[in-house]
């Protein structure tokens, strides 16, 4: 009985107890290859350079385990528990004290967006459907650009756009325009989503940047409301 108990306690973990696989196969291959290279270098120079060799052995062992098990603890800590792509979705709703068609017309002219969206450096309109977008990353360390096209356009009601195939970031957005409940303005519903570059690094960055971009869009929403209010005041002054 004691022998049986010892064997049972030595069994491998059940599927529910195992760490989740959150690395794609390309990432696992790279981890294994790099781990083998570091471990070999560590063994080779163990007596000549013991300190750096021990570091290489440790790093190599970590990468080998990472590649063999398919689990990265760093990814788990930032919320990536599967190999599925990570989509960042940002939603916002707000009311503008202007007629629905006027708000729609302003938004439909896409090169107006950088006037209040601070995370956009520019939107260059190519034709009635296509446009070129440049996004500023937080702290201004770099920019990302892609081409997009209008995929849905119902004047006065909705605008939908999507990035073109092959873009570095799969980006899509949709804006709906409805009469406000008091019929004194326009209720605007905005949905902006993007999928980062393929691979775990892009996915993990999405988890980190998601709240940052949400804050940026929330700020942009307030900027839009203020911009339209200022425009309204300017129109009033001109009329007077």
N, C-alpha and C positions, 0 to 999 in steps of 0.2 A: 504493500500500500504506500509506503514512504517513497519507494522508487517511482511509482506511478505519479505521485504528487509532485516530485521533483521534475519529472518529464513535462508535466502539464504546465508548471510555472515557467518552464523554459520555452514554451511555444511562442511563435511569432505573434505579433499583434493582429487582432482582427481588422477587417477593412475599415470599420468605424473608428478604430483607434489609430490607424495609420495617418501620417501627415498628408494633407491634400497635395496633389500634383498641380503645381502652378507654373511650371516651366514648359515651354514648347520644345519639340524635339530638336530643332536647330540650336536652341540655347543649351540643351543638355549635351549635345555633341561638342559644342564649343567649351563648355565647362569641363567635360572629361578630357578633351585634348589638352587644354591649358593646364588642368590639374596634373596630368601625366608629365607634361613638360617641366612644370615647377618641381614636382616630386623627384624626377630624375636628376635635375640640376642640384637639388638639395642633397641627395645621396652622394652625387659625384664630388661635391666640394665640402662634404660634412666635416672633414678634419682640417682642411685649409681655412675655411671660413665658417666656423661653427655657428656663430650668431645668425648670419644671414641665411645659412642653410636651414636652420631650425625654422626660421620664418617662412622660407619657401616650402618646407615640408608641411607646415601647418596650413598654409594657404592652398597647397596642392591637395592636401587631404580634404579640406573643406570643399573645394571645387569638384573633386571626384565624388564625394558624397552627394553634393548638389546635383551633379549630372546623373548619377546612378539612380537616386531616389526620385528625381524630378521635382523636389521640393526646395524652395528658397524661403528661409525664415524671414528675410528682409521684406520680400514681397508680401508675406502673410501679415507682417506688422503694419503695412500700409494698406491692407485690405484686399490684395489680389490673392484669391484662394482657388482659382481655376485658370485654365489656359484660354478661356473665352476672351474675345476682344472686350475692351472696356470702353463703353460709350459715356461721354459726358453730356448730360442734358441740363439745360438751363431754361427755366420757365419764369415768366413774369407777366403780371397783369396790372394795368393802370388806366386812369381816365384822363383824357385831354379835353379841355373845354373849347373844342372846335368841332365843326361839322365833319362827319365821317369821310366824305369825299375829299375834303381838304387835307385831312391827316393822311389818307391813302396816297394822294398825289405827291405829298412831300416825301413819304417813305419810298414810293415807287421810283423816284429819281435817286437811284442807289448811291450816287456820288454825294448825296446829302448826308449819308450815315456818319462819315468821319467828323462831321460838324459837332456831333454830340457823343459819338462812341469813341471814347479816348483810347480804347484798345485797338482801334483800327487806324493804321497810318494813312491808308487811302483806299478808295474803291474807284477804279477807272472803268467807265462804261464803254464797252466795245461796240455793242449794237443794242437793239431792243431787247435781246434775250441774254447775251453774254456780258460778263464783267470780270475784271481782274482785281483781286483782293490782296491787301498786304496787312498782316496782323503783327502788332508789336507785342513781344513777350514781356512778362513782368520785369521791371527794373531796366527795360530797354537793352537787354543783353544781346538780342538778335531779333530778326523778323522772319516771318514765314509768309509765303505767298501761294496763291492758287487761283485758277480760273473757275468761275461759277456760272450757272445759267438759271434763268427763271423757268420753273417747271409748272407752276400754277399761277394764274393771274386772273382774278375776278375783280374788275374795277369797283372800288368802293367797299370791297368785302375781304379779299384775301390776297396775299403775295406769298409764294413759296419758292425757295431757291435751293440749289444743291451744287456741290463742287463737281467739276468735270472729272471723268475717269482719269486715273493716274496722278491725281493731286497728292501732295505730300500729306495733307490732312483731309480726311473725308468730312466735309462740312455741309450742314444743311440747316435751313431755318424756315420758319413759317410765322407769318403775322396775320392775325384776323382783326377786322375792324367791325364793331357793332355799335349801335346806338346805345348810349348809357341809359340806365333805368329811369332817370329823370328827363331823358330826351333833350338834355342841355349840352351834351358833348358826345365824345366817342370813347368806348371801352376798347382798349388795345390789348390783345393777348399775343405774347411773343414766346416762341419756342426756338431755341438755338441749340444745336447738338453737333458734336464732332467726335470722331474716332481717331486717336493718335496714330503715329506711324506703327507699322506692324512690329511685333516683338514685345517681350516682357518689359524692356526698358521704357518704351513708349507708353505702355499700359500703366506702369508704376508711376511715371511722371504725371499721367492723367489724374491718378488718385491724389497726388500732391498738389497739382495745379487746379483741380476742380473747384475747391472753395475760393481760390484766388480769382478765377474767371467768373465765378458766381458773383463775387463782390464787385468785380469790374462791370459786369452787365447791370447789376443793381444801380451802380453809380451812373452808368450810361442812361438808364431809364429815367433817373432823376434829372440828368442833364437834358434829356429830350423834353421832359415836361417843362423845365425852366426855359429851354430854347423856344418852345412853342409859345409859352406865356410872354416871353420878351418880344417875340415876333408879333404877337397879338397887340402888345402895348405900342410897338412901333407903328403898326397899321393904324391904331387909334389916333396916334399923334399926327400921322400923315393926313388922315381924314379930317381931323380938326383944323 
